[in-house]
């Protein structure tokens, strides 16, 4: 069962708060990652994933969705990137670097998409679905349907699950392609 310590309610702008968080890093750890090339790879990873998110959000298919659903799709993809960096980058230093580069690049590419990624209480629901630890894809799909106002609708659940799985695959492949030193993939 969940403990109170497992629950974290995101603030008003959770992604901005994560982006601005200060993580205790040793100078030695950062220098090691910089010297072995992982910091530059992590920056490139974050920038690449931001570009994929923006490109996908501006596609003709995306423009056919309701604005609220499109906003939730963007948030789901952002959460997927965030959790994938954490899970598949070699360590916390590279994950944080990728995440910061992701949000920095999003802000430059499209301010509105950046705001969609940062300005939603729905982030907490996605985070809890991810942290549930089992059948994450299905839970992310259910959460997507819920925050889109279609709770229990199998079409929206499948759409959310498909989006999550697709973008997770994009991020994992990008990480693998960069060949991080000490990588998890």
CNS distance restraints for C-alpha pairs under 8 A (distance, minus, plus):
assign (resid   2 and name CA) (resid   6 and name CA) 6.10 0.50 0.50
assign (resid   2 and name CA) (resid   7 and name CA) 7.72 0.50 0.50
assign (resid   3 and name CA) (resid   7 and name CA) 7.20 0.50 0.50
assign (resid   7 and name CA) (resid 128 and name CA) 7.56 0.50 0.50
assign (resid   8 and name CA) (resid 124 and name CA) 7.30 0.50 0.50
assign (resid   9 and name CA) (resid 124 and name CA) 5.65 0.50 0.50
assign (resid  10 and name CA) (resid  14 and name CA) 5.25 0.50 0.50
assign (resid  10 and name CA) (resid 121 and name CA) 6.59 0.50 0.50
assign (resid  10 and name CA) (resid 123 and name CA) 6.72 0.50 0.50
assign (resid  10 and name CA) (resid 124 and name CA) 5.23 0.50 0.50
assign (resid  11 and name CA) (resid  17 and name CA) 7.76 0.50 0.50
assign (resid  11 and name CA) (resid 121 and name CA) 7.10 0.50 0.50
assign (resid  12 and name CA) (resid 119 and name CA) 6.39 0.50 0.50
assign (resid  12 and name CA) (resid 120 and name CA) 6.51 0.50 0.50
assign (resid  12 and name CA) (resid 121 and name CA) 6.22 0.50 0.50
assign (resid  13 and name CA) (resid  17 and name CA) 6.33 0.50 0.50
assign (resid  13 and name CA) (resid 118 and name CA) 5.06 0.50 0.50
assign (resid  13 and name CA) (resid 119 and name CA) 4.60 0.50 0.50
assign (resid  13 and name CA) (resid 120 and name CA) 6.27 0.50 0.50
assign (resid  13 and name CA) (resid 121 and name CA) 7.57 0.50 0.50
assign (resid  14 and name CA) (resid  18 and name CA) 6.19 0.50 0.50
assign (resid  14 and name CA) (resid 118 and name CA) 5.96 0.50 0.50
assign (resid  14 and name CA) (resid 119 and name CA) 7.02 0.50 0.50
assign (resid  14 and name CA) (resid 120 and name CA) 7.33 0.50 0.50
assign (resid  14 and name CA) (resid 121 and name CA) 7.68 0.50 0.50
assign (resid  14 and name CA) (resid 123 and name CA) 6.90 0.50 0.50
assign (resid  15 and name CA) (resid  19 and name CA) 5.99 0.50 0.50
assign (resid  15 and name CA) (resid 117 and name CA) 6.60 0.50 0.50
assign (resid  15 and name CA) (resid 118 and name CA) 4.60 0.50 0.50
assign (resid  15 and name CA) (resid 119 and name CA) 7.56 0.50 0.50
assign (resid  16 and name CA) (resid  20 and name CA) 6.09 0.50 0.50
assign (resid  16 and name CA) (resid 118 and name CA) 5.55 0.50 0.50
assign (resid  17 and name CA) (resid  21 and name CA) 5.96 0.50 0.50
assign (resid  19 and name CA) (resid  99 and name CA) 6.90 0.50 0.50
assign (resid  19 and name CA) (resid 100 and name CA) 5.65 0.50 0.50
assign (resid  19 and name CA) (resid 103 and name CA) 7.08 0.50 0.50
assign (resid  25 and name CA) (resid  29 and name CA) 6.80 0.50 0.50
assign (resid  25 and name CA) (resid  30 and name CA) 6.97 0.50 0.50
assign (resid  25 and name CA) (resid  93 and name CA) 7.27 0.50 0.50
assign (resid  26 and name CA) (resid  30 and name CA) 6.49 0.50 0.50
assign (resid  27 and name CA) (resid  31 and name CA) 6.04 0.50 0.50
assign (resid  28 and name CA) (resid  32 and name CA) 6.10 0.50 0.50
assign (resid  29 and name CA) (resid  33 and name CA) 6.37 0.50 0.50
assign (resid  29 and name CA) (resid  93 and name CA) 7.64 0.50 0.50
assign (resid  30 and name CA) (resid  34 and name CA) 6.11 0.50 0.50
assign (resid  30 and name CA) (resid  93 and name CA) 6.53 0.50 0.50
assign (resid  31 and name CA) (resid  35 and name CA) 5.96 0.50 0.50
assign (resid  32 and name CA) (resid  36 and name CA) 6.17 0.50 0.50
assign (resid  33 and name CA) (resid  37 and name CA) 6.23 0.50 0.50
assign (resid  33 and name CA) (resid  38 and name CA) 5.12 0.50 0.50
assign (resid  33 and name CA) (resid  39 and name CA) 5.71 0.50 0.50
assign (resid  33 and name CA) (resid  93 and name CA) 7.62 0.50 0.50
assign (resid  33 and name CA) (resid  94 and name CA) 7.53 0.50 0.50
assign (resid  34 and name CA) (resid  38 and name CA) 5.91 0.50 0.50
assign (resid  34 and name CA) (resid  39 and name CA) 4.93 0.50 0.50
assign (resid  34 and name CA) (resid  40 and name CA) 7.10 0.50 0.50
assign (resid  36 and name CA) (resid 181 and name CA) 6.92 0.50 0.50
assign (resid  37 and name CA) (resid  41 and name CA) 6.37 0.50 0.50
assign (resid  37 and name CA) (resid 180 and name CA) 7.85 0.50 0.50
assign (resid  37 and name CA) (resid 181 and name CA) 7.77 0.50 0.50
assign (resid  38 and name CA) (resid  42 and name CA) 5.94 0.50 0.50
assign (resid  38 and name CA) (resid  94 and name CA) 6.65 0.50 0.50
assign (resid  38 and name CA) (resid 180 and name CA) 5.79 0.50 0.50
assign (resid  38 and name CA) (resid 181 and name CA) 6.54 0.50 0.50
assign (resid  39 and name CA) (resid  43 and name CA) 6.24 0.50 0.50
assign (resid  39 and name CA) (resid  93 and name CA) 7.97 0.50 0.50
assign (resid  39 and name CA) (resid  94 and name CA) 6.05 0.50 0.50
assign (resid  39 and name CA) (resid  97 and name CA) 6.74 0.50 0.50
assign (resid  40 and name CA) (resid  44 and name CA) 6.19 0.50 0.50
assign (resid  41 and name CA) (resid  45 and name CA) 6.04 0.50 0.50
assign (resid  41 and name CA) (resid 178 and name CA) 6.36 0.50 0.50
assign (resid  41 and name CA) (resid 180 and name CA) 7.06 0.50 0.50
assign (resid  42 and name CA) (resid  46 and name CA) 6.25 0.50 0.50
assign (resid  42 and name CA) (resid  94 and name CA) 5.51 0.50 0.50
assign (resid  42 and name CA) (resid  95 and name CA) 7.13 0.50 0.50
assign (resid  42 and name CA) (resid  97 and name CA) 5.79 0.50 0.50
assign (resid  42 and name CA) (resid  98 and name CA) 4.56 0.50 0.50
assign (resid  42 and name CA) (resid 101 and name CA) 7.81 0.50 0.50
assign (resid  43 and name CA) (resid  47 and name CA) 6.24 0.50 0.50
assign (resid  43 and name CA) (resid  97 and name CA) 6.05 0.50 0.50
assign (resid  43 and name CA) (resid  98 and name CA) 5.14 0.50 0.50
assign (resid  43 and name CA) (resid 100 and name CA) 7.94 0.50 0.50
assign (resid  43 and name CA) (resid 101 and name CA) 5.24 0.50 0.50
assign (resid  43 and name CA) (resid 102 and name CA) 7.71 0.50 0.50
assign (resid  44 and name CA) (resid  48 and name CA) 5.96 0.50 0.50
assign (resid  44 and name CA) (resid  98 and name CA) 7.49 0.50 0.50
assign (resid  44 and name CA) (resid 101 and name CA) 7.61 0.50 0.50
assign (resid  45 and name CA) (resid  49 and name CA) 6.14 0.50 0.50
assign (resid  45 and name CA) (resid  98 and name CA) 5.93 0.50 0.50
assign (resid  45 and name CA) (resid 101 and name CA) 7.88 0.50 0.50
assign (resid  45 and name CA) (resid 102 and name CA) 7.69 0.50 0.50
assign (resid  45 and name CA) (resid 174 and name CA) 6.74 0.50 0.50
assign (resid  45 and name CA) (resid 175 and name CA) 6.87 0.50 0.50
assign (resid  45 and name CA) (resid 178 and name CA) 7.77 0.50 0.50
assign (resid  46 and name CA) (resid  50 and name CA) 6.16 0.50 0.50
assign (resid  46 and name CA) (resid  97 and name CA) 7.71 0.50 0.50
assign (resid  46 and name CA) (resid  98 and name CA) 4.34 0.50 0.50
assign (resid  46 and name CA) (resid  99 and name CA) 5.91 0.50 0.50
assign (resid  46 and name CA) (resid 100 and name CA) 7.24 0.50 0.50
assign (resid  46 and name CA) (resid 101 and name CA) 4.78 0.50 0.50
assign (resid  46 and name CA) (resid 102 and name CA) 3.91 0.50 0.50
assign (resid  46 and name CA) (resid 103 and name CA) 7.68 0.50 0.50
assign (resid  46 and name CA) (resid 105 and name CA) 7.62 0.50 0.50
assign (resid  47 and name CA) (resid  51 and name CA) 6.28 0.50 0.50
assign (resid  47 and name CA) (resid  98 and name CA) 7.75 0.50 0.50
assign (resid  47 and name CA) (resid 101 and name CA) 5.69 0.50 0.50
assign (resid  47 and name CA) (resid 102 and name CA) 5.11 0.50 0.50
assign (resid  47 and name CA) (resid 104 and name CA) 7.99 0.50 0.50
assign (resid  47 and name CA) (resid 105 and name CA) 5.53 0.50 0.50
assign (resid  47 and name CA) (resid 106 and name CA) 7.83 0.50 0.50
assign (resid  48 and name CA) (resid  52 and name CA) 6.32 0.50 0.50
assign (resid  48 and name CA) (resid 102 and name CA) 7.74 0.50 0.50
assign (resid  49 and name CA) (resid  53 and name CA) 6.18 0.50 0.50
assign (resid  49 and name CA) (resid  81 and name CA) 7.45 0.50 0.50
assign (resid  49 and name CA) (resid 102 and name CA) 6.66 0.50 0.50
assign (resid  49 and name CA) (resid 171 and name CA) 6.78 0.50 0.50
assign (resid  50 and name CA) (resid  54 and name CA) 6.22 0.50 0.50
assign (resid  50 and name CA) (resid 102 and name CA) 5.24 0.50 0.50
assign (resid  50 and name CA) (resid 103 and name CA) 7.29 0.50 0.50
assign (resid  50 and name CA) (resid 105 and name CA) 6.17 0.50 0.50
assign (resid  50 and name CA) (resid 106 and name CA) 5.46 0.50 0.50
assign (resid  51 and name CA) (resid  55 and name CA) 5.96 0.50 0.50
assign (resid  51 and name CA) (resid 105 and name CA) 7.70 0.50 0.50
assign (resid  51 and name CA) (resid 106 and name CA) 7.38 0.50 0.50
assign (resid  51 and name CA) (resid 109 and name CA) 7.60 0.50 0.50
assign (resid  52 and name CA) (resid  56 and name CA) 6.00 0.50 0.50
assign (resid  53 and name CA) (resid  57 and name CA) 6.12 0.50 0.50
assign (resid  53 and name CA) (resid  74 and name CA) 7.36 0.50 0.50
assign (resid  53 and name CA) (resid  77 and name CA) 7.06 0.50 0.50
assign (resid  53 and name CA) (resid  78 and name CA) 7.89 0.50 0.50
assign (resid  54 and name CA) (resid  58 and name CA) 6.28 0.50 0.50
assign (resid  54 and name CA) (resid 106 and name CA) 7.49 0.50 0.50
assign (resid  54 and name CA) (resid 109 and name CA) 7.38 0.50 0.50
assign (resid  54 and name CA) (resid 110 and name CA) 7.28 0.50 0.50
assign (resid  54 and name CA) (resid 113 and name CA) 7.24 0.50 0.50
assign (resid  55 and name CA) (resid  59 and name CA) 6.40 0.50 0.50
assign (resid  56 and name CA) (resid  62 and name CA) 7.09 0.50 0.50
assign (resid  57 and name CA) (resid  62 and name CA) 5.54 0.50 0.50
assign (resid  57 and name CA) (resid  63 and name CA) 7.67 0.50 0.50
assign (resid  57 and name CA) (resid  70 and name CA) 7.57 0.50 0.50
assign (resid  57 and name CA) (resid  74 and name CA) 7.08 0.50 0.50
assign (resid  58 and name CA) (resid  62 and name CA) 6.14 0.50 0.50
assign (resid  58 and name CA) (resid  63 and name CA) 6.68 0.50 0.50
assign (resid  59 and name CA) (resid  63 and name CA) 6.47 0.50 0.50
assign (resid  60 and name CA) (resid  64 and name CA) 6.78 0.50 0.50
assign (resid  61 and name CA) (resid  65 and name CA) 7.38 0.50 0.50
assign (resid  62 and name CA) (resid  70 and name CA) 6.79 0.50 0.50
assign (resid  63 and name CA) (resid  70 and name CA) 7.99 0.50 0.50
assign (resid  65 and name CA) (resid  69 and name CA) 6.32 0.50 0.50
assign (resid  65 and name CA) (resid  70 and name CA) 5.96 0.50 0.50
assign (resid  66 and name CA) (resid  70 and name CA) 6.16 0.50 0.50
assign (resid  67 and name CA) (resid  71 and name CA) 6.09 0.50 0.50
assign (resid  68 and name CA) (resid  72 and name CA) 6.35 0.50 0.50
assign (resid  68 and name CA) (resid 148 and name CA) 6.98 0.50 0.50
assign (resid  69 and name CA) (resid  73 and name CA) 6.11 0.50 0.50
assign (resid  69 and name CA) (resid 148 and name CA) 5.72 0.50 0.50
assign (resid  70 and name CA) (resid  74 and name CA) 6.24 0.50 0.50
assign (resid  71 and name CA) (resid  75 and name CA) 6.32 0.50 0.50
assign (resid  71 and name CA) (resid 113 and name CA) 7.89 0.50 0.50
assign (resid  71 and name CA) (resid 116 and name CA) 5.82 0.50 0.50
assign (resid  72 and name CA) (resid  76 and name CA) 6.06 0.50 0.50
assign (resid  72 and name CA) (resid 116 and name CA) 7.84 0.50 0.50
assign (resid  72 and name CA) (resid 144 and name CA) 7.07 0.50 0.50
assign (resid  72 and name CA) (resid 147 and name CA) 7.17 0.50 0.50
assign (resid  72 and name CA) (resid 148 and name CA) 6.67 0.50 0.50
assign (resid  73 and name CA) (resid  77 and name CA) 6.22 0.50 0.50
assign (resid  73 and name CA) (resid 144 and name CA) 7.75 0.50 0.50
assign (resid  73 and name CA) (resid 160 and name CA) 7.64 0.50 0.50
assign (resid  73 and name CA) (resid 163 and name CA) 7.70 0.50 0.50
assign (resid  74 and name CA) (resid  78 and name CA) 6.16 0.50 0.50
assign (resid  74 and name CA) (resid 113 and name CA) 7.09 0.50 0.50
assign (resid  74 and name CA) (resid 116 and name CA) 6.62 0.50 0.50
assign (resid  74 and name CA) (resid 117 and name CA) 6.38 0.50 0.50
assign (resid  75 and name CA) (resid  79 and name CA) 6.15 0.50 0.50
assign (resid  75 and name CA) (resid 116 and name CA) 6.25 0.50 0.50
assign (resid  75 and name CA) (resid 117 and name CA) 4.84 0.50 0.50
assign (resid  75 and name CA) (resid 118 and name CA) 7.86 0.50 0.50
assign (resid  75 and name CA) (resid 123 and name CA) 7.32 0.50 0.50
assign (resid  76 and name CA) (resid  80 and name CA) 6.08 0.50 0.50
assign (resid  76 and name CA) (resid 126 and name CA) 7.38 0.50 0.50
assign (resid  76 and name CA) (resid 144 and name CA) 7.26 0.50 0.50
assign (resid  76 and name CA) (resid 160 and name CA) 7.78 0.50 0.50
assign (resid  76 and name CA) (resid 163 and name CA) 7.78 0.50 0.50
assign (resid  76 and name CA) (resid 164 and name CA) 6.96 0.50 0.50
assign (resid  77 and name CA) (resid  81 and name CA) 6.18 0.50 0.50
assign (resid  77 and name CA) (resid 163 and name CA) 7.22 0.50 0.50
assign (resid  77 and name CA) (resid 164 and name CA) 6.65 0.50 0.50
assign (resid  77 and name CA) (resid 167 and name CA) 6.42 0.50 0.50
assign (resid  78 and name CA) (resid  82 and name CA) 6.19 0.50 0.50
assign (resid  78 and name CA) (resid 117 and name CA) 5.98 0.50 0.50
assign (resid  79 and name CA) (resid  83 and name CA) 6.16 0.50 0.50
assign (resid  79 and name CA) (resid 123 and name CA) 7.32 0.50 0.50
assign (resid  79 and name CA) (resid 126 and name CA) 7.15 0.50 0.50
assign (resid  79 and name CA) (resid 127 and name CA) 7.57 0.50 0.50
assign (resid  80 and name CA) (resid  84 and name CA) 5.96 0.50 0.50
assign (resid  80 and name CA) (resid 164 and name CA) 6.29 0.50 0.50
assign (resid  80 and name CA) (resid 167 and name CA) 6.73 0.50 0.50
assign (resid  80 and name CA) (resid 168 and name CA) 6.08 0.50 0.50
assign (resid  81 and name CA) (resid  85 and name CA) 6.07 0.50 0.50
assign (resid  81 and name CA) (resid 167 and name CA) 7.36 0.50 0.50
assign (resid  81 and name CA) (resid 168 and name CA) 6.90 0.50 0.50
assign (resid  81 and name CA) (resid 171 and name CA) 6.58 0.50 0.50
assign (resid  82 and name CA) (resid  86 and name CA) 6.43 0.50 0.50
assign (resid  82 and name CA) (resid  99 and name CA) 6.39 0.50 0.50
assign (resid  83 and name CA) (resid  87 and name CA) 6.07 0.50 0.50
assign (resid  84 and name CA) (resid  88 and name CA) 5.72 0.50 0.50
assign (resid  84 and name CA) (resid  89 and name CA) 7.69 0.50 0.50
assign (resid  84 and name CA) (resid 168 and name CA) 6.43 0.50 0.50
assign (resid  84 and name CA) (resid 171 and name CA) 6.62 0.50 0.50
assign (resid  84 and name CA) (resid 172 and name CA) 7.07 0.50 0.50
assign (resid  85 and name CA) (resid  89 and name CA) 5.31 0.50 0.50
assign (resid  85 and name CA) (resid  95 and name CA) 4.96 0.50 0.50
assign (resid  85 and name CA) (resid  96 and name CA) 7.84 0.50 0.50
assign (resid  85 and name CA) (resid  98 and name CA) 6.80 0.50 0.50
assign (resid  85 and name CA) (resid  99 and name CA) 6.95 0.50 0.50
assign (resid  85 and name CA) (resid 171 and name CA) 7.73 0.50 0.50
assign (resid  86 and name CA) (resid  91 and name CA) 7.74 0.50 0.50
assign (resid  86 and name CA) (resid  92 and name CA) 6.94 0.50 0.50
assign (resid  86 and name CA) (resid  95 and name CA) 5.29 0.50 0.50
assign (resid  86 and name CA) (resid  96 and name CA) 7.83 0.50 0.50
assign (resid  88 and name CA) (resid 172 and name CA) 6.90 0.50 0.50
assign (resid  88 and name CA) (resid 175 and name CA) 7.32 0.50 0.50
assign (resid  88 and name CA) (resid 183 and name CA) 7.44 0.50 0.50
assign (resid  88 and name CA) (resid 184 and name CA) 5.64 0.50 0.50
assign (resid  88 and name CA) (resid 185 and name CA) 6.53 0.50 0.50
assign (resid  89 and name CA) (resid  94 and name CA) 6.05 0.50 0.50
assign (resid  89 and name CA) (resid  95 and name CA) 5.39 0.50 0.50
assign (resid  89 and name CA) (resid 175 and name CA) 7.00 0.50 0.50
assign (resid  89 and name CA) (resid 180 and name CA) 7.80 0.50 0.50
assign (resid  89 and name CA) (resid 183 and name CA) 6.34 0.50 0.50
assign (resid  89 and name CA) (resid 184 and name CA) 6.54 0.50 0.50
assign (resid  90 and name CA) (resid  94 and name CA) 6.57 0.50 0.50
assign (resid  90 and name CA) (resid  95 and name CA) 7.48 0.50 0.50
assign (resid  90 and name CA) (resid 180 and name CA) 7.00 0.50 0.50
assign (resid  90 and name CA) (resid 181 and name CA) 7.46 0.50 0.50
assign (resid  90 and name CA) (resid 182 and name CA) 5.74 0.50 0.50
assign (resid  90 and name CA) (resid 183 and name CA) 4.43 0.50 0.50
assign (resid  90 and name CA) (resid 184 and name CA) 5.53 0.50 0.50
assign (resid  91 and name CA) (resid  95 and name CA) 6.22 0.50 0.50
assign (resid  92 and name CA) (resid  96 and name CA) 5.93 0.50 0.50
assign (resid  93 and name CA) (resid  97 and name CA) 6.15 0.50 0.50
assign (resid  94 and name CA) (resid  98 and name CA) 6.03 0.50 0.50
assign (resid  95 and name CA) (resid  99 and name CA) 6.14 0.50 0.50
assign (resid  96 and name CA) (resid 100 and name CA) 6.10 0.50 0.50
assign (resid  97 and name CA) (resid 101 and name CA) 6.13 0.50 0.50
assign (resid  98 and name CA) (resid 102 and name CA) 5.98 0.50 0.50
assign (resid  99 and name CA) (resid 103 and name CA) 6.36 0.50 0.50
assign (resid 100 and name CA) (resid 104 and name CA) 6.02 0.50 0.50
assign (resid 101 and name CA) (resid 105 and name CA) 5.93 0.50 0.50
assign (resid 102 and name CA) (resid 106 and name CA) 6.13 0.50 0.50
assign (resid 103 and name CA) (resid 107 and name CA) 6.17 0.50 0.50
assign (resid 103 and name CA) (resid 114 and name CA) 7.06 0.50 0.50
assign (resid 104 and name CA) (resid 108 and name CA) 6.56 0.50 0.50
assign (resid 105 and name CA) (resid 109 and name CA) 6.06 0.50 0.50
assign (resid 106 and name CA) (resid 110 and name CA) 5.86 0.50 0.50
assign (resid 106 and name CA) (resid 111 and name CA) 7.04 0.50 0.50
assign (resid 106 and name CA) (resid 113 and name CA) 7.06 0.50 0.50
assign (resid 106 and name CA) (resid 114 and name CA) 5.36 0.50 0.50
assign (resid 107 and name CA) (resid 111 and name CA) 4.97 0.50 0.50
assign (resid 107 and name CA) (resid 113 and name CA) 7.76 0.50 0.50
assign (resid 107 and name CA) (resid 114 and name CA) 5.23 0.50 0.50
assign (resid 110 and name CA) (resid 114 and name CA) 6.23 0.50 0.50
assign (resid 111 and name CA) (resid 115 and name CA) 6.16 0.50 0.50
assign (resid 112 and name CA) (resid 116 and name CA) 6.27 0.50 0.50
assign (resid 113 and name CA) (resid 117 and name CA) 6.32 0.50 0.50
assign (resid 114 and name CA) (resid 118 and name CA) 6.37 0.50 0.50
assign (resid 115 and name CA) (resid 119 and name CA) 5.64 0.50 0.50
assign (resid 116 and name CA) (resid 120 and name CA) 7.15 0.50 0.50
assign (resid 121 and name CA) (resid 125 and name CA) 7.67 0.50 0.50
assign (resid 122 and name CA) (resid 126 and name CA) 6.55 0.50 0.50
assign (resid 122 and name CA) (resid 147 and name CA) 6.57 0.50 0.50
assign (resid 123 and name CA) (resid 127 and name CA) 6.08 0.50 0.50
assign (resid 124 and name CA) (resid 128 and name CA) 6.11 0.50 0.50
assign (resid 125 and name CA) (resid 129 and name CA) 6.19 0.50 0.50
assign (resid 125 and name CA) (resid 143 and name CA) 6.61 0.50 0.50
assign (resid 126 and name CA) (resid 130 and name CA) 6.13 0.50 0.50
assign (resid 126 and name CA) (resid 140 and name CA) 6.30 0.50 0.50
assign (resid 126 and name CA) (resid 143 and name CA) 6.29 0.50 0.50
assign (resid 126 and name CA) (resid 144 and name CA) 7.89 0.50 0.50
assign (resid 127 and name CA) (resid 131 and name CA) 6.08 0.50 0.50
assign (resid 128 and name CA) (resid 132 and name CA) 6.09 0.50 0.50
assign (resid 129 and name CA) (resid 133 and name CA) 7.99 0.50 0.50
assign (resid 129 and name CA) (resid 136 and name CA) 6.54 0.50 0.50
assign (resid 129 and name CA) (resid 139 and name CA) 5.39 0.50 0.50
assign (resid 129 and name CA) (resid 140 and name CA) 5.81 0.50 0.50
assign (resid 129 and name CA) (resid 143 and name CA) 7.04 0.50 0.50
assign (resid 130 and name CA) (resid 136 and name CA) 5.60 0.50 0.50
assign (resid 130 and name CA) (resid 139 and name CA) 7.35 0.50 0.50
assign (resid 130 and name CA) (resid 140 and name CA) 6.85 0.50 0.50
assign (resid 132 and name CA) (resid 136 and name CA) 7.07 0.50 0.50
assign (resid 135 and name CA) (resid 139 and name CA) 6.35 0.50 0.50
assign (resid 136 and name CA) (resid 140 and name CA) 5.99 0.50 0.50
assign (resid 137 and name CA) (resid 141 and name CA) 6.27 0.50 0.50
assign (resid 137 and name CA) (resid 161 and name CA) 5.34 0.50 0.50
assign (resid 137 and name CA) (resid 164 and name CA) 6.66 0.50 0.50
assign (resid 137 and name CA) (resid 165 and name CA) 6.71 0.50 0.50
assign (resid 138 and name CA) (resid 142 and name CA) 6.20 0.50 0.50
assign (resid 138 and name CA) (resid 157 and name CA) 7.48 0.50 0.50
assign (resid 138 and name CA) (resid 158 and name CA) 8.00 0.50 0.50
assign (resid 138 and name CA) (resid 161 and name CA) 5.85 0.50 0.50
assign (resid 139 and name CA) (resid 143 and name CA) 6.09 0.50 0.50
assign (resid 139 and name CA) (resid 161 and name CA) 7.86 0.50 0.50
assign (resid 140 and name CA) (resid 144 and name CA) 6.11 0.50 0.50
assign (resid 140 and name CA) (resid 157 and name CA) 8.00 0.50 0.50
assign (resid 140 and name CA) (resid 160 and name CA) 6.46 0.50 0.50
assign (resid 140 and name CA) (resid 161 and name CA) 6.02 0.50 0.50
assign (resid 140 and name CA) (resid 164 and name CA) 7.01 0.50 0.50
assign (resid 141 and name CA) (resid 145 and name CA) 6.31 0.50 0.50
assign (resid 141 and name CA) (resid 156 and name CA) 7.18 0.50 0.50
assign (resid 141 and name CA) (resid 157 and name CA) 4.25 0.50 0.50
assign (resid 141 and name CA) (resid 158 and name CA) 5.97 0.50 0.50
assign (resid 141 and name CA) (resid 159 and name CA) 6.77 0.50 0.50
assign (resid 141 and name CA) (resid 160 and name CA) 3.98 0.50 0.50
assign (resid 141 and name CA) (resid 161 and name CA) 4.06 0.50 0.50
assign (resid 141 and name CA) (resid 162 and name CA) 7.62 0.50 0.50
assign (resid 141 and name CA) (resid 164 and name CA) 7.50 0.50 0.50
assign (resid 142 and name CA) (resid 146 and name CA) 6.20 0.50 0.50
assign (resid 142 and name CA) (resid 151 and name CA) 7.11 0.50 0.50
assign (resid 142 and name CA) (resid 152 and name CA) 7.01 0.50 0.50
assign (resid 142 and name CA) (resid 156 and name CA) 7.74 0.50 0.50
assign (resid 142 and name CA) (resid 157 and name CA) 4.86 0.50 0.50
assign (resid 142 and name CA) (resid 160 and name CA) 7.17 0.50 0.50
assign (resid 142 and name CA) (resid 161 and name CA) 7.73 0.50 0.50
assign (resid 143 and name CA) (resid 147 and name CA) 6.14 0.50 0.50
assign (resid 143 and name CA) (resid 151 and name CA) 7.87 0.50 0.50
assign (resid 143 and name CA) (resid 157 and name CA) 7.58 0.50 0.50
assign (resid 143 and name CA) (resid 160 and name CA) 7.77 0.50 0.50
assign (resid 144 and name CA) (resid 148 and name CA) 6.09 0.50 0.50
assign (resid 144 and name CA) (resid 156 and name CA) 7.00 0.50 0.50
assign (resid 144 and name CA) (resid 157 and name CA) 6.45 0.50 0.50
assign (resid 144 and name CA) (resid 160 and name CA) 5.21 0.50 0.50
assign (resid 145 and name CA) (resid 149 and name CA) 6.41 0.50 0.50
assign (resid 145 and name CA) (resid 150 and name CA) 4.91 0.50 0.50
assign (resid 145 and name CA) (resid 151 and name CA) 5.05 0.50 0.50
assign (resid 145 and name CA) (resid 152 and name CA) 6.79 0.50 0.50
assign (resid 145 and name CA) (resid 153 and name CA) 6.53 0.50 0.50
assign (resid 145 and name CA) (resid 156 and name CA) 4.84 0.50 0.50
assign (resid 145 and name CA) (resid 157 and name CA) 5.10 0.50 0.50
assign (resid 145 and name CA) (resid 160 and name CA) 6.82 0.50 0.50
assign (resid 146 and name CA) (resid 150 and name CA) 5.36 0.50 0.50
assign (resid 146 and name CA) (resid 151 and name CA) 3.98 0.50 0.50
assign (resid 146 and name CA) (resid 152 and name CA) 7.13 0.50 0.50
assign (resid 147 and name CA) (resid 151 and name CA) 7.47 0.50 0.50
assign (resid 150 and name CA) (resid 156 and name CA) 6.76 0.50 0.50
assign (resid 152 and name CA) (resid 157 and name CA) 7.29 0.50 0.50
assign (resid 153 and name CA) (resid 157 and name CA) 6.21 0.50 0.50
assign (resid 154 and name CA) (resid 158 and name CA) 5.95 0.50 0.50
assign (resid 155 and name CA) (resid 159 and name CA) 6.17 0.50 0.50
assign (resid 156 and name CA) (resid 160 and name CA) 6.08 0.50 0.50
assign (resid 157 and name CA) (resid 161 and name CA) 6.12 0.50 0.50
assign (resid 158 and name CA) (resid 162 and name CA) 5.93 0.50 0.50
assign (resid 159 and name CA) (resid 163 and name CA) 6.10 0.50 0.50
assign (resid 160 and name CA) (resid 164 and name CA) 6.11 0.50 0.50
assign (resid 161 and name CA) (resid 165 and name CA) 6.11 0.50 0.50
assign (resid 162 and name CA) (resid 166 and name CA) 5.91 0.50 0.50
assign (resid 163 and name CA) (resid 167 and name CA) 6.07 0.50 0.50
assign (resid 164 and name CA) (resid 168 and name CA) 5.95 0.50 0.50
assign (resid 165 and name CA) (resid 169 and name CA) 6.13 0.50 0.50
assign (resid 166 and name CA) (resid 170 and name CA) 6.35 0.50 0.50
assign (resid 167 and name CA) (resid 171 and name CA) 6.20 0.50 0.50
assign (resid 168 and name CA) (resid 172 and name CA) 6.08 0.50 0.50
assign (resid 169 and name CA) (resid 173 and name CA) 5.96 0.50 0.50
assign (resid 170 and name CA) (resid 174 and name CA) 6.14 0.50 0.50
assign (resid 171 and name CA) (resid 175 and name CA) 6.18 0.50 0.50
assign (resid 172 and name CA) (resid 176 and name CA) 6.17 0.50 0.50
assign (resid 172 and name CA) (resid 185 and name CA) 7.69 0.50 0.50
assign (resid 173 and name CA) (resid 177 and name CA) 6.01 0.50 0.50
assign (resid 174 and name CA) (resid 178 and name CA) 6.32 0.50 0.50
assign (resid 175 and name CA) (resid 179 and name CA) 6.76 0.50 0.50
assign (resid 175 and name CA) (resid 180 and name CA) 7.27 0.50 0.50
assign (resid 175 and name CA) (resid 185 and name CA) 7.62 0.50 0.50
assign (resid 176 and name CA) (resid 180 and name CA) 7.46 0.50 0.50
assign (resid 176 and name CA) (resid 185 and name CA) 6.06 0.50 0.50
assign (resid 179 and name CA) (resid 183 and name CA) 6.99 0.50 0.50
